[in-house]
Amino acid sequence: MAQRLLLRRFLASVIPRKPPQSRWAPLTSGALQIPQGPPGGPAAAARSPAQTIHTSRACATTFNVQDGPDFQDRVVNSETPVVVDFHAQWCGPCKILGPRLEKAVAKQHGKVLMAKVDIDDHTDLAIEYEVSAVPTVLAIKNGDVVDKFVGIKDEDQLEAFLKKLIG
């Protein structure tokens, strides 16, 4: 538990809280520099001091909520509609719905975002949004809950849910 808390604090300080304006967010500010061994080693004169590794971009439509302020910044204050998936690691139906929902959100090409909230880690958010069973999915637009469902839905039902949120 302490390790998870430390990791969460570290990631919160490293990862920007505001979602990027574009659909794709850069993972780094350019490239990673990886040292190639001790300076002054036998082959130091024959090689450059660092090797450059170029990174690709990651899709920024789905993210895990880190804490209450993160939820406020990235969900409630979002100009883009957000689907919030309240789930739990131990929940079988959540493991089925999660990937389906991510796929449906990805098909919307940035018109909607998806926030994932683990109710065991963020009980306060689950209570605030009256989540009594998992999986519970909320549609939030301009800071207001405009739609909601509980349980598993098939792909067609998820796409209809998202289209209603976007339209």
Residue pairs with C-beta under 8 A, 6 or more apart in sequence:
4 121
8 66
8 67
11 66
12 66
12 67
12 70
15 66
17 69
17 70
17 73
17 74
18 73
18 74
19 25
19 60
19 63
19 74
19 78
19 80
19 113
20 60
22 60
22 110
23 59
23 60
23 61
23 109
23 110
24 57
24 58
24 59
24 60
25 57
25 58
25 60
26 55
26 57
27 55
27 56
27 57
27 58
28 55
31 52
31 53
31 54
31 55
32 52
32 53
32 55
33 50
33 51
33 52
34 50
34 51
34 53
35 49
35 50
36 47
36 48
36 49
36 50
36 51
37 43
37 44
38 44
39 49
59 106
60 113
61 105
61 106
61 108
61 110
61 112
61 113
61 114
62 102
62 105
62 106
62 113
62 114
62 115
62 116
63 74
63 113
63 114
63 115
63 116
64 115
64 116
64 117
64 118
65 71
65 74
65 75
65 84
65 115
65 116
65 117
65 122
65 125
67 122
68 122
68 124
68 125
71 115
71 117
71 122
71 125
74 82
74 113
74 115
75 82
75 84
75 115
75 140
76 140
76 143
77 143
78 113
78 140
80 110
80 111
80 112
80 113
81 111
81 112
81 113
81 139
81 140
81 141
81 165
81 166
82 112
82 113
82 114
82 115
82 139
82 140
82 141
83 101
83 105
83 112
83 113
83 114
83 115
83 137
83 138
83 139
83 140
83 161
83 162
83 165
84 114
84 115
84 116
84 117
84 129
84 137
84 138
84 139
84 140
85 94
85 97
85 98
85 101
85 114
85 115
85 116
85 117
85 135
85 137
86 117
86 119
86 125
86 126
86 129
86 131
86 134
86 135
86 136
86 137
86 138
87 94
87 97
87 98
87 116
87 117
87 118
87 119
87 134
87 135
88 94
88 118
88 119
88 120
88 134
89 118
89 120
91 134
91 135
93 134
93 135
93 151
93 152
94 134
94 135
96 152
97 135
97 137
97 151
97 152
97 153
98 116
98 135
100 153
100 154
100 155
100 158
101 114
101 137
101 158
102 114
103 155
104 155
104 158
104 159
104 162
105 112
105 113
105 114
105 162
107 159
108 162
108 166
111 166
112 162
112 165
112 166
117 125
117 126
119 125
119 126
119 131
119 134
129 136
129 138
129 145
133 150
133 151
135 150
135 151
135 152
136 148
136 149
136 150
137 148
137 149
137 150
137 161
138 145
138 147
138 148
139 145
139 146
139 147
139 148
139 161
139 164
139 165
140 146
141 165
146 165
147 161
147 164
147 165
149 161
153 161
